[in-house]
Structures are given as structure tokens and as C-alpha cells.
Amino acid sequence: MKLKRIKSDEEKVRIGKILFNYYNERPDSYGLMDRAESEYDVYASVIQKWTPEKGRVLDLGCGTYRTPQMIHQAGLPTTGCDLFSEVKLKVYREVVGPNGPTLVSYDGKTIPFEDDTFDTVGTLCVFEHVPDMEHMLREIARVLKPGGRMIILGPNLGGPHTAVLGLMRLITKRQRFSHYPNLFEVLRAGTLQVIWTLGLILSGRPTFIYKYPFIKDNKLIFEQPDDDAIQLNLPVSYRNWFRKHGFRIHQYNRGAGESGLTRLVNRVFPSFATTNQIVAEKM
């Protein structure tokens, strides 16, 4: 399936419903495929670094109990929130026990907490799956206390590196990478993504770029990680949004990444970073 941008709100709503139904039925293994333990360690360490002692943490889109439990065990009162079914929620609560993190279900629209509740709201590989980022960010800003931090970790699915990875998969004849089924699509999609990022840098607009996930007959086709991604997760989209809404940006991708090469790229070209690691404070 080639890269195709979603432009209408009606289409985003339609695709969002398909994703919502899939996430409500997803197996525990969803989101864990090919993910190194170090990713969870990095996420938990970033949360600890930017959260005051005993500060309340919301791990939004936590998937299971795993990351909320890691953060909670570090001494930070933590709540995990996701599209949990009643059955999953009961099982996970039994696993963490009465002294573990709080786990709550999310309806996909309203974060179930009062205004100014949390010192930190963190997300790990979540926003690329959200069909309405404007609404999501407003909701997070609402439940953050003044001075609270929003922490975003996840892939930049629209960076130039994705075209390189797609090309390498074609050369080595390995499984397809994302929406790069052939050389033409590598060149076309890679060019479009650079143009979109440059446009956001020049305009300063908080625009989010949505794409079609892998869907057939109104059902998600999930063969590999991020086949369900609907949002390109361009870092400059978040930077522009934070600037517009008066947030103070503490970290913008510089220093993110596991290898020396990715850290160098992310430091020199943060708006084209391979990995998003963004921390912004609600003023």
C-alpha cells in the first residue's frame, strides 16, 4: 500500500473508528513486536528526570500494566490509561495489586480526570496512532498542572531515514518496510515527506499529517509494527503546536536515539530526527 494522505475530517473519523475497534480487541503482544527492553528503560528514565519528587504521572496509551509499573516502582505515583476492556482491566489490576499503579480505561475521547491533575503526562509510541492530535493535545494540556510536563517518545514516521530503510529492505529483499513496496514509492514518499516537513518549518503552523494505515474491507491489516499508524508523527508538528499554545520546550530530539549515528543526526537535524524525544512544559 503506497503512502496516501488523509485530508478530510470525515475520513479521519472513519479510519479512527476502525482503529478503535482493533485496539479494543488487540492481543497483549501488540506493540511489543521487535521492541527492545531498552526502549522501556529510556522512557521510564525520561519520565523520572522531568518529574518532581512524588509528582503524579499519567502514562497515556500504556498498552498494558508494564510501563506504569516500572515508573511507579521508581517512587512516582503513576496512573496507566488506555483503551482497556473490562476483562483486561480486571486482569491487569490483579497483576499489579493494591500497591501498584492505578489503571483506568479511556474512551478514546476524554481523559477521565479533572483539570490540573498531573505533574507529568508521558506517551511512548502512542501519537502515531491518534486520528485527532489537536484534540488529544488539548486534553493532555487540560489535565496537566501549570508547570507540568508533556513527554513524547516515539518514531518519526515521516523522516528521510524511513525512505532509506525502505530502500534497504528492497535491496535485501526482506519484508516490506512501512509503505515502501517498490523503488518508485521510496522516491515519491521520501520526497513528499521532506516537502511536508520543510513546509511546516517555514509556515510555523501546528499541522499534523495523517496517512492511511493498512486497511482492507474496513479492517486493519497488521503484519508488522506501525501498519496501524495514521499520523506521521513529524516532530516539527509538535514544536509548532507547543509554541502556539505557550508551552516551554525543554527538549526537542537532541540527544535522542540509541546509536551514535542517530544521536548525531537528531542533534544536528532535530526536525528530521529518526526518533522523537520531546519535553514541553505547560506555562
N, C-alpha and C positions, 0 to 999 in steps of 0.2 A: 504494500500500500504506500503510495507516494505521499509526501508532505502536502497537506492541503489545509489552508487556514479557515477557521470558523469565524464568520464575520457578523452574523445576526444573533441577537439575544435569544430569539425563538429557538434557533438551532443549538445554542449553548444549553438552554433549558432541557431540550430533548435528549441531548447526549448526557447531560448531567443526571437525568433520571435513570438512564441505562447503567451508568457508573454506580449510582446509589444502590440499585438493585444488586449489582455484582458485589459491592463491598459488604452488603448485609449478609451475603452467603459465602464470603471468601473463607478459604481454609486458613488455619493458623500459620501455615508455611508462607502465605502471601507476604511479600515484602522482605522475606529473608533470603530469597534466592541469590546466590553469589555475593552475599553481603558479608564482609569481613567483620570479625568481632571488634576490630579497631574502630570501625565507624561508630559503634555504640559508645565506646570509651571516649572518643573525641567529643561526641555530643554531650555526654554527661559532664565531661571536664569543662566544656564551654559554658554549660548551664551553671556549674559551680563557680566559675570565675566571675560571672557577671551578676550573680545573685547575692544579696546581702545575707549575713548570718541569720539563719532561721526564717529567711524570706520564703513566701509562699510561691510555689511553682505550678504552672499548668503545662502539662505535656500534651499538646493538642495533636490529635491524629496518631496516638501512640501505638495503635495496632493491637498489641496485647498488653500484658502487665509488665513486660520485660524492662523497657526503659524507665517507666515511672518507679519501678522498684529499685533500679540502680541509683537514680537520683535521690530517692527517699532514704536509702541506706547511707547516703553521704551526709545525712543530717538536715536535709531540706524538706519541709512538709510539702508533699507532692500529690497532685491530682492528675490522673490519666483520663483522657477524654477521647472517645472515638465512636464510630457507628456500631456500637456493641448491640448484639441481640440480647434478649433477656437470658437466654441459655448461656451464652458466652460470658456475660457479665457475672452471672452466678458462679460459674466455674472459676473465673479469674479472681473473684473476691475470696473464694475459698483458698486459692493458692497463696495469695499474699497475706491472708489472715488479718486479724483485727489491728495488728501493729504495723501493717504495711501501708502503702499508698492508698489514697481514696480513688476509686474507679467509678466513672459516671458515663452514661450514654449521651450521645449527641444526635440531634435530629437532622443535621445537615444544614440547618438554617441559623439557629440561635444558640450561642454558647450558654449553657444553663447556669449562669452565675450573675450576681449583681455587678453593677458598675464598680470600678476601682477595687477589685478583689485581690489581684495577684501582683507580686513583685516582678515575676518573670513569666512570660509565655514562650515556650520553645516548640519548634516543629522540626522533625527530622524526615526528610524526603516525603513531604506532605503536599506542598503547594502546587507541584506539577500535576496533581490530580484534582484540583479545585476548579470548577467551572465558572465561579464568580469571585475573583480575587478582591475586587473592590469591597464587596460585602464582607468577605472573610476578614480583611484587614481592619475594617471599621469595627467589627465585632471584637477582634483581639484588642484594639485600642480602647474599646469601651470597658473591658474587664481588667485592663491594666491600671495600676495605681499611677498617679503622677510620679515621674521618676522611675517607673517600671521599665523593664527592657523586653523588647521583642527580639527573639533569636531565630534566625532562619538558617538551617543547614539542608543542603540538597543539591542535586545536579543542575548545571546549566545545560538544558537540552537544546539550546539554540546557539551554542558556541561553535567556533570554527573547528574545534577538536572533534566534534561529532562527525563532521564530514571526513576527517582523517581516519577515524575509527571505522566508519562505513566503508571507506576505500580499502582499508587493510583487510576487512572481512571479505570483500570481493576478491582481493588478490590471493588470499589464503584459502578461499572457497569454504570458509566456515559459515556457521549460521548467520543469517541476516542480522544486521545491526540497525535497530530502530526502523526509520522509514527510508532506507537506502537500498532498494532492491537491485539497482544497476548503476553503471557509471554516470549515465545521464542524470539520474536523480541525485547522485552525490554532488555533481556540479551545480544543478539547479537549486537544490535545497540549501547547500552550503552558501551559495551566493545570496539567496533570499534572506537567510538568517543574518548574514553580515549587514545587508542593507537595512533590515529591520532594527538591528542594534544601533547602527550609526544614526538612523532616523530618530530613535529615542534619545540618543546622546545630544543631538543637535536641537531637538524640539524641547526637551525637558519635560515632556508630557508623561504622566503616570499611566501609560497604556500597557495593557497586558495582551500578549499574543497567544491566541488559542488555536489549537490544531485538532484534527480528527484523530482519536485513538483508533486502534484496530477493531473495527466493528463490522459484523456481517449479520444481516437479517435481524437487526436491532439487538444483537447480543455481542458482548465483548469477546474478542479472540485473544486469549492471554497465553502467549507462547514463551515470552521472555520478559524480564523486568522492563517496566515503563511502556509496555504495549498499551496500557490503560492511561497513559499521560495525556492530558488535554491542554495543558498550559506549558509553554516553552521555558518558563522559569528564568527569563532573561534578567540578570542582576540589575541592569540599569532601570528596569521597570520598577523595582522596589526602591532603588535610590531616588527616583523621581517622585514616587508616592510619599516617601518619608519627608522629603524636602517640602512638598506641597502641604503636608499636614503638620508641619512644625516639629517633627522628631529630630533629635540629635543623633547622627550616625557615628557610632564608636568604632565599628569595624566594617570594612567593605572589601571582603575577599582577600585582602593582602595577608599572606601567611597561611592561607587555606591550602589543603592538598597534602597527600602523603609522601609523594616523591619530591626530590629536589627540583626536578624539571617543572612539575605542576606548580610548586610553590613559587618558582621564579616567574612563570607565565602569569600566575594570578597576582603577583606583586606588581609586575610591570604593566599588565593589561587587565585590571580588575573588572572592567565591564565586559571583557571577553573571557572571563575566568572559566576554568573547567569545572570548578566546584563553588557553590555559593556558601559563604560563611559570613552572615551579615548580622550585626547587632545594632539596634536602634533604640533610643530612649524617648519615652513619652514625656514631653515637657509640659 
